[in-house]
Amino acid sequence: MATMYCSYEKKMSVKCKFNIFIAAMLLVITSGYVLAQDKPVLADRHKNSGLTCEACHDTNPKQAVEGDKCLGCHENSAAVAKRTINLQPNPHSNHLLDIDCTKCHVGHKAQVNYCQNCHSEMVFEKKKNGSKQAGH
């Protein structure tokens, strides 16, 4: 007969609570991993476009990439804002004129919504029905 790790008695043992905690943590960790797999990270998207690591990292792949490097391929901030015009608000058309690209675009990790540091409610959504709402 299989050993039961938890019984459903009114008082749970420490071992039972620990097992539930571990199961919950594994669920949280793996669900985040699965959700993150829906959209490849920036480095993978660049690789899938045919770029090599050296395109961003030059000769040292372990060195962090400065945001100015991004504009070598992505023209300038205005051009990037034009490409994301269908997002509301447009994250590339904002009051932080000189923000470094790497504040949001973290090459080998999921993107970060840097705007949420001050605007905790801010979520970027595609505009519906071609409406022309102003970006933040």
GIUR-V36314 format. One record per residue. N is the residue number from 1. SS is DSSP state (H for helix, E for strand, L for the rest). NEAR is the number of other C-alpha atoms within 12 Angstrom. D_FIRST is the distance of its C-alpha to the first C-alpha in Angstrom with 1 decimal. Layout:
# GIUR-V36314
((N/SS/NEAR/D_FIRST) (N/SS/NEAR/D_FIRST))
This chain:
# GIUR-V36314
((1/L/3/0.0) (2/L/5/3.8) (3/L/6/6.6) (4/L/10/9.2) (5/L/15/12.6) (6/L/18/14.7) (7/L/16/14.9) (8/L/11/17.9) (9/L/8/19.7) (10/L/8/23.4) (11/L/11/23.3) (12/L/15/21.3) (13/L/15/20.6) (14/H/13/22.5) (15/H/15/19.5) (16/H/19/18.7) (17/H/17/22.3) (18/H/15/22.5) (19/H/18/19.7) (20/H/18/21.5) (21/H/14/24.7) (22/H/14/23.7) (23/H/14/22.4) (24/H/14/25.7) (25/H/14/27.8) (26/H/15/26.3) (27/H/15/27.0) (28/H/14/30.5) (29/H/14/31.2) (30/H/14/30.1) (31/H/14/31.8) (32/H/15/35.0) (33/H/16/34.7) (34/H/14/34.3) (35/H/15/37.2) (36/H/17/39.3) (37/L/14/38.9) (38/L/11/40.8) (39/L/16/44.1) (40/L/22/44.8) (41/L/22/46.2) (42/H/26/50.0) (43/H/27/49.9) (44/H/20/47.9) (45/H/19/50.3) (46/H/20/53.2) (47/H/18/51.7) (48/H/13/51.1) (49/L/13/54.8) (50/L/12/55.7) (51/L/17/56.4) (52/L/17/55.6) (53/L/25/54.4) (54/H/19/58.0) (55/H/20/59.3) (56/H/28/58.1) (57/H/20/57.5) (58/L/16/60.6) (59/L/13/60.0) (60/L/12/57.3) (61/L/16/54.0) (62/L/13/52.5) (63/L/13/55.4) (64/L/20/55.0) (65/L/27/57.1) (66/L/20/59.8) (67/H/24/60.3) (68/H/20/63.8) (69/H/20/62.4) (70/H/24/60.9) (71/L/19/64.3) (72/L/14/65.5) (73/L/16/63.8) (74/L/17/63.3) (75/L/15/67.1) (76/L/22/67.3) (77/H/27/65.7) (78/H/19/67.8) (79/H/15/66.7) (80/H/23/63.0) (81/H/23/63.6) (82/H/18/65.1) (83/H/17/62.1) (84/L/22/59.8) (85/L/27/62.2) (86/L/25/59.7) (87/E/27/57.4) (88/E/25/58.1) (89/L/27/58.9) (90/L/29/59.9) (91/L/37/58.3) (92/L/35/61.1) (93/L/28/63.9) (94/L/22/63.6) (95/L/13/65.5) (96/L/16/64.0) (97/L/15/66.5) (98/L/16/65.8) (99/L/20/62.0) (100/L/21/60.5) (101/H/29/58.4) (102/H/25/55.6) (103/H/25/55.0) (104/L/23/53.1) (105/L/26/52.6) (106/L/24/50.4) (107/L/30/50.3) (108/L/24/46.8) (109/L/20/45.0) (110/L/24/44.9) (111/L/20/48.2) (112/L/21/49.0) (113/L/22/50.9) (114/H/25/53.4) (115/H/25/55.3) (116/H/15/52.4) (117/H/12/53.4) (118/L/10/56.1) (119/L/13/55.3) (120/L/11/51.7) (121/L/12/51.8) (122/L/19/53.2) (123/L/19/51.4) (124/L/24/53.1) (125/E/16/53.1) (126/E/19/55.1) (127/L/18/58.1) (128/L/11/58.0) (129/L/8/60.9) (130/L/11/62.8) (131/L/14/63.7) (132/L/15/65.6) (133/L/18/64.1) (134/L/16/65.2) (135/L/25/62.9) (136/L/21/62.4))
